[in-house]
Amino acid sequence: MRNTYINTKLDQHPCIITTNEMGAVRHFLKTNLLQRNKQQEIYKLLQLNFDINPKHILIKKLFTLHKSNNTELANMLAQQLIDNALVTAGLVEDPRLVLTGLNKLLEKVLEKY
């Protein structure tokens, strides 16, 4: 991500991905360049912004996890929030690709049960 911002105007989403040229970015991702390069490498080339809603319960819980030194779970949650924001922005061609991370997160959360 190029920049991270606090966005108090968000109400339903914990975070979103923004860019000045979202349509052009979506088109770029659908071209043949995506087939030749890994998706993560392409995200680094794009000037994406990450907007965080500090009032959302998931962001609050993420902060609590970070403070409690549960870094593994905090990192998993943070990555899943990024993946969710990328899917919501239409920047993931195949949303099934993020299910592995989601399943690992669910397994980690349910370890105690």
N, C-alpha and C positions, 0 to 999 in steps of 0.2 A: 504494500500500500504506500502511496505517496505521502498522504497526510491522514491524521486521525483528528476528528473534531468531536466536540460535545454538541449534540443537537437536542435542544429542549423542545423542539416542535414535534418530534416523533411521539406518537401515542401508543400504537399497537406493536411496533417492532422494537426489539432490543437494539438493533443496529441495521444500517443499510450501507450499500456500496453506491457511491456517486462518481460521476465524471462529467466533464463539460460536454463531451460528445458521446453520449450513451449509445445512440443509434449507430454511429461509426464504429464504436468498440464492438458492439454485437455483430456487425457485418464483418469486421476484421476477424473475429473468433470463428466465424462460419466459413472463412476462406480456406484454401489449401494449406496456409501456414500452420493452422491448427494440427493438421495431419503430420506435418514434418517436425513439429516441436512439441515438447511437453506443455500441458496446459499451465502448470505453475510457472514455467519460464516465460510464457506469454503474458501472464498476469504481471510479472515484474516489469515488462516493457511498457505496459499501459499505465496511464497516470490515474489510478483509481484512488478515491478517497474513502475513508471508513468513518462513518458517522455513528456515534454511540449515544443511546438514550439513557442518561444516568438515572432516570426514574423507573426504568423497567426492572421488574423483579429478577430477571436473569442476570442483568448487569450488576445489580446489588448483591446477588448470591455469588457471582464470580469474584467480586471484590472481597466478600467474606471468606471465600475459599482461599484466595490469595493471601489474605492476612493470617489465616489459620495454618499456613505452610502446607496445605494440601495441593502442592504444585502440580502433581500429575493430573488430578481431576480438574483443576483450574485450567491447565493447558488444553485438556481434551474438550472442555466446555468452550473455551475461547476459539479453538479451531472449528468446532461445530457451529458456533455463531457466525464465524466468517463464511463457512460453507453455506449456511442458510441464507446469508445476505447475498452471496454470489448467485445462488439459485433464484432468489427473489428478484434480483436485478436482471435475470435472463442471461447470465454470463456463463452458465454451465450447460453445455450442449446435452449431456446425459446426466440428469439428476441422480440416477442410480449409483453414480460414482461416489457420492458422498455418504451412501448408506453404510459403508464399512466403518467409517468414523463414528457414525451415529450408533451403530450396534455396539462398538467398543465402549462408547460412553455409557450406554444403557447397562452393559455388563458390569462396568466399574461401579455405577451407582447402586446396582442390585447385589453387589458382592456380600453385603451384610445379611441378606435375606435368604 
